[in-house]
Amino acid sequence: MERFDTMLEAAGFAATLCKSWSFATSNDRYDVKGLLVIAETSDSENPIDEDSFYVVSPAGAIGLCEDGEDIDWLFMSDNAPNEDLPLTY
């Protein structure tokens, strides 16, 4: 898993691995352009604290790791919807 300080950096890397995502807690779907817009907006309106970071799975799923421990998976890769994702970093 790769680690990133902003969602935009994580989304940019994830876009090299996958071309579409589903939001983890709804049926919302995103293409690369949509994900990058959401990421940029999130970073500007709700930046994470200095002890938190984003992770990207090998298939392109994006998660938030708050305080360097548990991972809250936000965007699931449509390339591998059944990817075995870790719960901690």
Backbone atoms as SQL, in Angstrom:
CREATE TABLE atoms (id INTEGER PRIMARY KEY, chain TEXT, resi INTEGER, resn TEXT, atom TEXT, x REAL, y REAL, z REAL);
INSERT INTO atoms VALUES
  (1, 'A', 1, 'MET', 'N', 0.846, -1.180, 0.000),
  (2, 'A', 1, 'MET', 'CA', 0.000, 0.000, 0.000),
  (3, 'A', 1, 'MET', 'C', 0.887, 1.237, 0.000),
  (4, 'A', 2, 'GLU', 'N', 0.445, 2.213, -0.778),
  (5, 'A', 2, 'GLU', 'CA', 1.137, 3.495, -0.832),
  (6, 'A', 2, 'GLU', 'C', 0.463, 4.478, 0.119),
  (7, 'A', 3, 'ARG', 'N', 1.242, 5.407, 0.662),
  (8, 'A', 3, 'ARG', 'CA', 0.767, 6.374, 1.651),
  (9, 'A', 3, 'ARG', 'C', 0.882, 7.797, 1.091),
  (10, 'A', 4, 'PHE', 'N', -0.135, 8.651, 1.368),
  (11, 'A', 4, 'PHE', 'CA', -0.174, 10.005, 0.833),
  (12, 'A', 4, 'PHE', 'C', -0.689, 10.984, 1.882),
  (13, 'A', 5, 'ASP', 'N', -0.225, 12.229, 1.794),
  (14, 'A', 5, 'ASP', 'CA', -0.630, 13.262, 2.748),
  (15, 'A', 5, 'ASP', 'C', -1.933, 13.958, 2.381),
  (16, 'A', 6, 'THR', 'N', -2.317, 13.924, 1.110),
  (17, 'A', 6, 'THR', 'CA', -3.574, 14.557, 0.699),
  (18, 'A', 6, 'THR', 'C', -4.413, 13.564, -0.102),
  (19, 'A', 7, 'MET', 'N', -5.710, 13.817, -0.120),
  (20, 'A', 7, 'MET', 'CA', -6.585, 12.951, -0.905),
  (21, 'A', 7, 'MET', 'C', -6.306, 13.133, -2.397),
  (22, 'A', 8, 'LEU', 'N', -5.960, 14.354, -2.808),
  (23, 'A', 8, 'LEU', 'CA', -5.677, 14.589, -4.220),
  (24, 'A', 8, 'LEU', 'C', -4.463, 13.777, -4.680),
  (25, 'A', 9, 'GLU', 'N', -3.414, 13.707, -3.856),
  (26, 'A', 9, 'GLU', 'CA', -2.255, 12.878, -4.197),
  (27, 'A', 9, 'GLU', 'C', -2.656, 11.406, -4.280),
  (28, 'A', 10, 'ALA', 'N', -3.461, 10.962, -3.317),
  (29, 'A', 10, 'ALA', 'CA', -3.918, 9.566, -3.303),
  (30, 'A', 10, 'ALA', 'C', -4.772, 9.268, -4.524),
  (31, 'A', 11, 'ALA', 'N', -5.681, 10.173, -4.873),
  (32, 'A', 11, 'ALA', 'CA', -6.557, 9.977, -6.027),
  (33, 'A', 11, 'ALA', 'C', -5.755, 9.965, -7.326),
  (34, 'A', 12, 'GLY', 'N', -4.754, 10.825, -7.414),
  (35, 'A', 12, 'GLY', 'CA', -3.908, 10.841, -8.607),
  (36, 'A', 12, 'GLY', 'C', -3.182, 9.525, -8.802),
  (37, 'A', 13, 'PHE', 'N', -2.664, 8.962, -7.712),
  (38, 'A', 13, 'PHE', 'CA', -1.989, 7.665, -7.801),
  (39, 'A', 13, 'PHE', 'C', -2.990, 6.556, -8.106),
  (40, 'A', 14, 'ALA', 'N', -4.143, 6.574, -7.423),
  (41, 'A', 14, 'ALA', 'CA', -5.174, 5.551, -7.644),
  (42, 'A', 14, 'ALA', 'C', -5.629, 5.542, -9.097),
  (43, 'A', 15, 'ALA', 'N', -5.630, 6.709, -9.734),
  (44, 'A', 15, 'ALA', 'CA', -6.056, 6.811, -11.131),
  (45, 'A', 15, 'ALA', 'C', -5.098, 6.095, -12.082),
  (46, 'A', 16, 'THR', 'N', -3.890, 5.810, -11.626),
  (47, 'A', 16, 'THR', 'CA', -2.960, 5.034, -12.453),
  (48, 'A', 16, 'THR', 'C', -3.245, 3.538, -12.342),
  (49, 'A', 17, 'LEU', 'N', -4.050, 3.157, -11.344),
  (50, 'A', 17, 'LEU', 'CA', -4.341, 1.746, -11.078),
  (51, 'A', 17, 'LEU', 'C', -5.758, 1.342, -11.482),
  (52, 'A', 18, 'CYS', 'N', -6.645, 2.310, -11.545),
  (53, 'A', 18, 'CYS', 'CA', -8.064, 2.034, -11.730),
  (54, 'A', 18, 'CYS', 'C', -8.705, 3.223, -12.431),
  (55, 'A', 19, 'LYS', 'N', -9.821, 3.022, -13.086),
  (56, 'A', 19, 'LYS', 'CA', -10.495, 4.118, -13.798),
  (57, 'A', 19, 'LYS', 'C', -11.887, 4.431, -13.261),
  (58, 'A', 20, 'SER', 'N', -12.381, 3.644, -12.281),
  (59, 'A', 20, 'SER', 'CA', -13.676, 3.955, -11.677),
  (60, 'A', 20, 'SER', 'C', -13.746, 3.386, -10.263),
  (61, 'A', 21, 'TRP', 'N', -14.515, 4.082, -9.423),
  (62, 'A', 21, 'TRP', 'CA', -14.628, 3.735, -8.006),
  (63, 'A', 21, 'TRP', 'C', -16.064, 3.851, -7.554),
  (64, 'A', 22, 'SER', 'N', -16.376, 3.159, -6.466),
  (65, 'A', 22, 'SER', 'CA', -17.655, 3.285, -5.776),
  (66, 'A', 22, 'SER', 'C', -17.371, 3.820, -4.391),
  (67, 'A', 23, 'PHE', 'N', -18.232, 4.734, -3.928),
  (68, 'A', 23, 'PHE', 'CA', -18.077, 5.239, -2.570),
  (69, 'A', 23, 'PHE', 'C', -18.443, 4.116, -1.613),
  (70, 'A', 24, 'ALA', 'N', -17.697, 3.950, -0.557),
  (71, 'A', 24, 'ALA', 'CA', -17.838, 2.795, 0.334),
  (72, 'A', 24, 'ALA', 'C', -19.200, 2.702, 1.021),
  (73, 'A', 25, 'THR', 'N', -19.829, 3.836, 1.312),
  (74, 'A', 25, 'THR', 'CA', -21.068, 3.787, 2.093),
  (75, 'A', 25, 'THR', 'C', -22.313, 4.145, 1.285),
  (76, 'A', 26, 'SER', 'N', -22.179, 4.193, -0.043),
  (77, 'A', 26, 'SER', 'CA', -23.349, 4.477, -0.879),
  (78, 'A', 26, 'SER', 'C', -23.135, 3.851, -2.256),
  (79, 'A', 27, 'ASN', 'N', -24.079, 4.054, -3.134),
  (80, 'A', 27, 'ASN', 'CA', -23.967, 3.536, -4.495),
  (81, 'A', 27, 'ASN', 'C', -23.374, 4.559, -5.455),
  (82, 'A', 28, 'ASP', 'N', -22.846, 5.662, -4.920),
  (83, 'A', 28, 'ASP', 'CA', -22.245, 6.687, -5.773),
  (84, 'A', 28, 'ASP', 'C', -21.019, 6.118, -6.470),
  (85, 'A', 29, 'ARG', 'N', -20.897, 6.449, -7.768),
  (86, 'A', 29, 'ARG', 'CA', -19.778, 5.963, -8.572),
  (87, 'A', 29, 'ARG', 'C', -19.015, 7.156, -9.121),
  (88, 'A', 30, 'TYR', 'N', -17.703, 6.995, -9.293),
  (89, 'A', 30, 'TYR', 'CA', -16.842, 8.073, -9.739),
  (90, 'A', 30, 'TYR', 'C', -15.901, 7.586, -10.831),
  (91, 'A', 31, 'ASP', 'N', -15.722, 8.417, -11.853),
  (92, 'A', 31, 'ASP', 'CA', -14.669, 8.172, -12.827),
  (93, 'A', 31, 'ASP', 'C', -13.451, 8.979, -12.380),
  (94, 'A', 32, 'VAL', 'N', -12.384, 8.962, -13.156),
  (95, 'A', 32, 'VAL', 'CA', -11.147, 9.647, -12.749),
  (96, 'A', 32, 'VAL', 'C', -11.405, 11.131, -12.520),
  (97, 'A', 33, 'LYS', 'N', -12.047, 11.781, -13.470),
  (98, 'A', 33, 'LYS', 'CA', -12.287, 13.224, -13.352),
  (99, 'A', 33, 'LYS', 'C', -13.114, 13.545, -12.111),
  (100, 'A', 34, 'GLY', 'N', -14.184, 12.792, -11.881),
  (101, 'A', 34, 'GLY', 'CA', -15.033, 13.013, -10.715),
  (102, 'A', 34, 'GLY', 'C', -14.300, 12.795, -9.407),
  (103, 'A', 35, 'LEU', 'N', -13.474, 11.759, -9.360),
  (104, 'A', 35, 'LEU', 'CA', -12.725, 11.478, -8.140),
  (105, 'A', 35, 'LEU', 'C', -11.724, 12.589, -7.844),
  (106, 'A', 36, 'LEU', 'N', -11.054, 13.083, -8.865),
  (107, 'A', 36, 'LEU', 'CA', -10.083, 14.158, -8.662),
  (108, 'A', 36, 'LEU', 'C', -10.754, 15.438, -8.174),
  (109, 'A', 37, 'VAL', 'N', -11.945, 15.732, -8.681),
  (110, 'A', 37, 'VAL', 'CA', -12.688, 16.907, -8.218),
  (111, 'A', 37, 'VAL', 'C', -13.083, 16.742, -6.754),
  (112, 'A', 38, 'ILE', 'N', -13.607, 15.581, -6.397),
  (113, 'A', 38, 'ILE', 'CA', -13.996, 15.302, -5.002),
  (114, 'A', 38, 'ILE', 'C', -12.776, 15.407, -4.085),
  (115, 'A', 39, 'ALA', 'N', -11.654, 14.867, -4.520),
  (116, 'A', 39, 'ALA', 'CA', -10.435, 14.883, -3.709),
  (117, 'A', 39, 'ALA', 'C', -9.942, 16.308, -3.480),
  (118, 'A', 40, 'GLU', 'N', -9.916, 17.111, -4.529),
  (119, 'A', 40, 'GLU', 'CA', -9.457, 18.492, -4.400),
  (120, 'A', 40, 'GLU', 'C', -10.372, 19.286, -3.475),
  (121, 'A', 41, 'THR', 'N', -11.674, 19.092, -3.614),
  (122, 'A', 41, 'THR', 'CA', -12.644, 19.772, -2.756),
  (123, 'A', 41, 'THR', 'C', -12.472, 19.337, -1.305),
  (124, 'A', 42, 'SER', 'N', -12.313, 18.052, -1.086),
  (125, 'A', 42, 'SER', 'CA', -12.137, 17.531, 0.271),
  (126, 'A', 42, 'SER', 'C', -10.886, 18.112, 0.930),
  (127, 'A', 43, 'ASP', 'N', -9.800, 18.151, 0.186),
  (128, 'A', 43, 'ASP', 'CA', -8.549, 18.692, 0.738),
  (129, 'A', 43, 'ASP', 'C', -8.690, 20.167, 1.122),
  (130, 'A', 44, 'SER', 'N', -9.407, 20.937, 0.314),
  (131, 'A', 44, 'SER', 'CA', -9.524, 22.372, 0.596),
  (132, 'A', 44, 'SER', 'C', -10.546, 22.668, 1.691),
  (133, 'A', 45, 'GLU', 'N', -11.619, 21.887, 1.764),
  (134, 'A', 45, 'GLU', 'CA', -12.678, 22.156, 2.737),
  (135, 'A', 45, 'GLU', 'C', -12.507, 21.419, 4.056),
  (136, 'A', 46, 'ASN', 'N', -11.840, 20.277, 4.031),
  (137, 'A', 46, 'ASN', 'CA', -11.723, 19.450, 5.231),
  (138, 'A', 46, 'ASN', 'C', -10.365, 18.745, 5.273),
  (139, 'A', 47, 'PRO', 'N', -9.266, 19.495, 5.434),
  (140, 'A', 47, 'PRO', 'CA', -7.955, 18.834, 5.455),
  (141, 'A', 47, 'PRO', 'C', -7.807, 17.918, 6.670),
  (142, 'A', 48, 'ILE', 'N', -7.031, 16.860, 6.492),
  (143, 'A', 48, 'ILE', 'CA', -6.812, 15.921, 7.601),
  (144, 'A', 48, 'ILE', 'C', -5.747, 16.481, 8.545),
  (145, 'A', 49, 'ASP', 'N', -5.703, 15.955, 9.769),
  (146, 'A', 49, 'ASP', 'CA', -4.702, 16.438, 10.722),
  (147, 'A', 49, 'ASP', 'C', -3.341, 15.813, 10.423),
  (148, 'A', 50, 'GLU', 'N', -2.323, 16.322, 11.074),
  (149, 'A', 50, 'GLU', 'CA', -0.945, 15.924, 10.752),
  (150, 'A', 50, 'GLU', 'C', -0.618, 14.470, 11.084),
  (151, 'A', 51, 'ASP', 'N', -1.395, 13.817, 11.917),
  (152, 'A', 51, 'ASP', 'CA', -1.143, 12.418, 12.255),
  (153, 'A', 51, 'ASP', 'C', -1.905, 11.440, 11.367),
  (154, 'A', 52, 'SER', 'N', -2.657, 11.965, 10.411),
  (155, 'A', 52, 'SER', 'CA', -3.467, 11.127, 9.526),
  (156, 'A', 52, 'SER', 'C', -2.883, 11.129, 8.117),
  (157, 'A', 53, 'PHE', 'N', -3.287, 10.137, 7.322),
  (158, 'A', 53, 'PHE', 'CA', -2.828, 10.050, 5.938),
  (159, 'A', 53, 'PHE', 'C', -3.775, 9.159, 5.157),
  (160, 'A', 54, 'TYR', 'N', -3.647, 9.211, 3.841),
  (161, 'A', 54, 'TYR', 'CA', -4.442, 8.372, 2.946),
  (162, 'A', 54, 'TYR', 'C', -3.594, 7.207, 2.465),
  (163, 'A', 55, 'VAL', 'N', -4.243, 6.079, 2.185),
  (164, 'A', 55, 'VAL', 'CA', -3.560, 4.924, 1.621),
  (165, 'A', 55, 'VAL', 'C', -4.287, 4.499, 0.351),
  (166, 'A', 56, 'VAL', 'N', -3.527, 3.915, -0.555),
  (167, 'A', 56, 'VAL', 'CA', -4.091, 3.385, -1.790),
  (168, 'A', 56, 'VAL', 'C', -3.694, 1.921, -1.893),
  (169, 'A', 57, 'SER', 'N', -4.677, 1.062, -2.091),
  (170, 'A', 57, 'SER', 'CA', -4.435, -0.375, -2.200),
  (171, 'A', 57, 'SER', 'C', -3.835, -0.701, -3.568),
  (172, 'A', 58, 'PRO', 'N', -3.326, -1.908, -3.739),
  (173, 'A', 58, 'PRO', 'CA', -2.776, -2.308, -5.041),
  (174, 'A', 58, 'PRO', 'C', -3.776, -2.233, -6.195),
  (175, 'A', 59, 'ALA', 'N', -5.078, -2.344, -5.907),
  (176, 'A', 59, 'ALA', 'CA', -6.098, -2.267, -6.960),
  (177, 'A', 59, 'ALA', 'C', -6.660, -0.862, -7.138),
  (178, 'A', 60, 'GLY', 'N', -6.257, 0.087, -6.270),
  (179, 'A', 60, 'GLY', 'CA', -6.698, 1.465, -6.411),
  (180, 'A', 60, 'GLY', 'C', -7.742, 1.944, -5.428),
  (181, 'A', 61, 'ALA', 'N', -8.106, 1.150, -4.423),
  (182, 'A', 61, 'ALA', 'CA', -9.033, 1.610, -3.387),
  (183, 'A', 61, 'ALA', 'C', -8.320, 2.671, -2.543),
  (184, 'A', 62, 'ILE', 'N', -9.090, 3.641, -2.052),
  (185, 'A', 62, 'ILE', 'CA', -8.518, 4.736, -1.261),
  (186, 'A', 62, 'ILE', 'C', -9.115, 4.708, 0.134),
  (187, 'A', 63, 'GLY', 'N', -8.231, 4.758, 1.135),
  (188, 'A', 63, 'GLY', 'CA', -8.672, 4.770, 2.512),
  (189, 'A', 63, 'GLY', 'C', -8.025, 5.889, 3.297),
  (190, 'A', 64, 'LEU', 'N', -8.655, 6.277, 4.391),
  (191, 'A', 64, 'LEU', 'CA', -8.131, 7.283, 5.307),
  (192, 'A', 64, 'LEU', 'C', -7.669, 6.581, 6.567),
  (193, 'A', 65, 'CYS', 'N', -6.445, 6.827, 6.930),
  (194, 'A', 65, 'CYS', 'CA', -5.870, 6.235, 8.141),
  (195, 'A', 65, 'CYS', 'C', -5.683, 7.370, 9.152),
  (196, 'A', 66, 'GLU', 'N', -6.628, 7.485, 10.056),
  (197, 'A', 66, 'GLU', 'CA', -6.552, 8.544, 11.057),
  (198, 'A', 66, 'GLU', 'C', -5.656, 8.103, 12.200),
  (199, 'A', 67, 'ASP', 'N', -4.762, 8.980, 12.592),
  (200, 'A', 67, 'ASP', 'CA', -3.819, 8.736, 13.693),
  (201, 'A', 67, 'ASP', 'C', -2.935, 7.522, 13.452),
  (202, 'A', 68, 'GLY', 'N', -2.751, 7.146, 12.188),
  (203, 'A', 68, 'GLY', 'CA', -1.815, 6.086, 11.839),
  (204, 'A', 68, 'GLY', 'C', -2.220, 4.688, 12.242),
  (205, 'A', 69, 'GLU', 'N', -3.509, 4.437, 12.452),
  (206, 'A', 69, 'GLU', 'CA', -3.923, 3.104, 12.887),
  (207, 'A', 69, 'GLU', 'C', -5.000, 2.502, 11.987),
  (208, 'A', 70, 'ASP', 'N', -6.272, 2.621, 12.378),
  (209, 'A', 70, 'ASP', 'CA', -7.366, 2.007, 11.627),
  (210, 'A', 70, 'ASP', 'C', -7.567, 2.696, 10.277),
  (211, 'A', 71, 'ILE', 'N', -7.926, 1.904, 9.276),
  (212, 'A', 71, 'ILE', 'CA', -8.182, 2.437, 7.942),
  (213, 'A', 71, 'ILE', 'C', -9.680, 2.472, 7.695),
  (214, 'A', 72, 'ASP', 'N', -10.178, 3.634, 7.337),
  (215, 'A', 72, 'ASP', 'CA', -11.570, 3.812, 6.940),
  (216, 'A', 72, 'ASP', 'C', -11.556, 3.873, 5.414),
  (217, 'A', 73, 'TRP', 'N', -11.996, 2.800, 4.765),
  (218, 'A', 73, 'TRP', 'CA', -11.969, 2.739, 3.306),
  (219, 'A', 73, 'TRP', 'C', -13.072, 3.627, 2.739),
  (220, 'A', 74, 'LEU', 'N', -12.699, 4.575, 1.874),
  (221, 'A', 74, 'LEU', 'CA', -13.623, 5.570, 1.347),
  (222, 'A', 74, 'LEU', 'C', -14.106, 5.255, -0.066),
  (223, 'A', 75, 'PHE', 'N', -13.168, 4.919, -0.948),
  (224, 'A', 75, 'PHE', 'CA', -13.482, 4.654, -2.348),
  (225, 'A', 75, 'PHE', 'C', -12.986, 3.267, -2.714),
  (226, 'A', 76, 'MET', 'N', -13.898, 2.440, -3.202),
  (227, 'A', 76, 'MET', 'CA', -13.571, 1.066, -3.553),
  (228, 'A', 76, 'MET', 'C', -13.305, 0.969, -5.053),
  (229, 'A', 77, 'SER', 'N', -12.270, 0.266, -5.420),
  (230, 'A', 77, 'SER', 'CA', -11.907, 0.093, -6.820),
  (231, 'A', 77, 'SER', 'C', -12.935, -0.781, -7.525),
  (232, 'A', 78, 'ASP', 'N', -13.444, -0.316, -8.655),
  (233, 'A', 78, 'ASP', 'CA', -14.364, -1.140, -9.441),
  (234, 'A', 78, 'ASP', 'C', -13.617, -2.256, -10.178),
  (235, 'A', 79, 'ASN', 'N', -12.280, -2.130, -10.275),
  (236, 'A', 79, 'ASN', 'CA', -11.469, -3.189, -10.893),
  (237, 'A', 79, 'ASN', 'C', -11.422, -4.444, -10.028),
  (238, 'A', 80, 'ALA', 'N', -11.497, -4.254, -8.715),
  (239, 'A', 80, 'ALA', 'CA', -11.391, -5.378, -7.781),
  (240, 'A', 80, 'ALA', 'C', -12.353, -5.143, -6.608),
  (241, 'A', 81, 'PRO', 'N', -13.667, -5.250, -6.844),
  (242, 'A', 81, 'PRO', 'CA', -14.627, -4.961, -5.785),
  (243, 'A', 81, 'PRO', 'C', -14.535, -5.887, -4.571),
  (244, 'A', 82, 'ASN', 'N', -13.928, -7.047, -4.752),
  (245, 'A', 82, 'ASN', 'CA', -13.792, -7.991, -3.639),
  (246, 'A', 82, 'ASN', 'C', -12.369, -8.051, -3.102),
  (247, 'A', 83, 'GLU', 'N', -11.601, -6.988, -3.350),
  (248, 'A', 83, 'GLU', 'CA', -10.230, -6.937, -2.863),
  (249, 'A', 83, 'GLU', 'C', -10.207, -7.084, -1.338),
  (250, 'A', 84, 'ASP', 'N', -9.296, -7.883, -0.833),
  (251, 'A', 84, 'ASP', 'CA', -9.143, -8.086, 0.603),
  (252, 'A', 84, 'ASP', 'C', -8.361, -6.890, 1.155),
  (253, 'A', 85, 'LEU', 'N', -9.097, -5.971, 1.793),
  (254, 'A', 85, 'LEU', 'CA', -8.490, -4.727, 2.295),
  (255, 'A', 85, 'LEU', 'C', -8.202, -4.834, 3.782),
  (256, 'A', 86, 'PRO', 'N', -7.014, -4.420, 4.199),
  (257, 'A', 86, 'PRO', 'CA', -6.682, -4.469, 5.630),
  (258, 'A', 86, 'PRO', 'C', -7.481, -3.438, 6.414),
  (259, 'A', 87, 'LEU', 'N', -7.673, -3.684, 7.674),
  (260, 'A', 87, 'LEU', 'CA', -8.409, -2.775, 8.540),
  (261, 'A', 87, 'LEU', 'C', -7.478, -1.826, 9.297),
  (262, 'A', 88, 'THR', 'N', -6.184, -2.155, 9.331),
  (263, 'A', 88, 'THR', 'CA', -5.209, -1.302, 10.002),
  (264, 'A', 88, 'THR', 'C', -3.993, -1.134, 9.097),
  (265, 'A', 89, 'TYR', 'N', -3.220, -0.080, 9.386),
  (266, 'A', 89, 'TYR', 'CA', -2.021, 0.195, 8.605),
  (267, 'A', 89, 'TYR', 'C', -0.813, -0.381, 9.306);
